[in-house]
Structures are given as C-alpha cells and as structure tokens.
Amino acid sequence: MPLPKPNPHQFVPQGDVALDPTPLQVKTPKGLRQRIKKIPNWQEKLRGKLLEWVEQWEHNKQD
C-alpha cells in the first residue's frame, strides 16, 4: 500500500549542503556513544568539528 502524499514521515534534509550518502563509522570507547547522543544537535556539531579539524590539518600540511 503506497504512503499518502505528502508523507508526514518523509525525510527532510536540513541545511544547504548535501551530505555524503556513505556514513563515516568510528569505533569509540565503551559508553562514549551514549554520552555523545545526549548532546543536543550532536550530529550537526560533530560534522562542524570534523570539517574544522580536516581544514586545519590541510592548512598545516601545506606549511
């Protein structure tokens, strides 16, 4: 049975930048995943920190 349109459960992207369809997966120490998920808006904050970290690394690499 097809879903009604507009579907209230349809994914709605946030932001202007498309995300990579392949997720980045990282093993973390036990319990860290649960602690991170308690941070409000944790995915957006983590994406920002990762981008900042990579840009800093690329800048320092060129020196």
C-alpha positions as a printed NumPy array, in Angstrom:
array([[ 0.   ,  0.   ,  0.   ],
       [ 1.6  ,  3.302, -1.032],
       [ 2.036,  6.05 ,  1.521],
       [-0.141,  9.154,  1.244],
       [ 1.357, 12.264, -0.314],
       [ 2.69 , 14.393,  1.235],
       [ 4.118, 11.756,  3.527],
       [ 4.454, 13.132,  7.085],
       [ 7.318, 10.67 ,  7.725],
       [ 9.326, 11.606,  4.631],
       [12.971, 12.548,  5.202],
       [13.536, 16.298,  5.01 ],
       [17.196, 17.38 ,  4.653],
       [18.463, 20.161,  6.888],
       [20.904, 22.771,  5.661],
       [22.041, 23.768,  2.199],
       [24.871, 21.259,  1.767],
       [24.086, 17.725,  0.601],
       [25.504, 15.013,  2.819],
       [27.612, 12.127,  1.549],
       [25.393,  9.027,  1.249],
       [28.137,  6.844,  2.759],
       [28.36 ,  7.274,  6.546],
       [31.649,  7.669,  8.387],
       [31.896,  4.977, 11.046],
       [34.23 ,  5.156, 14.027],
       [34.755,  2.757, 16.903],
       [34.656,  4.567, 20.235],
       [35.428,  3.601, 23.818],
       [32.59 ,  1.88 , 25.627],
       [29.91 ,  4.312, 26.799],
       [31.075,  7.252, 24.659],
       [28.355,  6.734, 22.048],
       [25.605,  7.1  , 24.647],
       [27.268, 10.207, 26.114],
       [27.568, 11.833, 22.673],
       [23.921, 11.118, 21.819],
       [22.84 , 13.055, 24.929],
       [24.322, 16.267, 23.453],
       [21.58 , 18.307, 21.742],
       [22.129, 18.588, 17.972],
       [25.185, 16.316, 18.281],
       [25.339, 15.285, 14.608],
       [25.487, 18.847, 13.305],
       [28.073, 19.816, 15.943],
       [30.209, 16.774, 15.144],
       [30.086, 17.478, 11.392],
       [31.239, 21.044, 12.075],
       [34.121, 19.912, 14.29 ],
       [35.228, 17.284, 11.765],
       [35.238, 19.848,  8.956],
       [37.183, 22.3  , 11.135],
       [39.683, 19.566, 12.078],
       [40.274, 18.497,  8.448],
       [40.644, 22.092,  7.215],
       [43.153, 22.809,  9.982],
       [45.094, 19.643,  9.134],
       [45.137, 20.522,  5.409],
       [46.327, 24.059,  6.179],
       [49.139, 22.827,  8.451],
       [50.14 , 20.133,  5.958],
       [50.909, 22.765,  3.29 ],
       [53.386, 24.624,  5.532]])
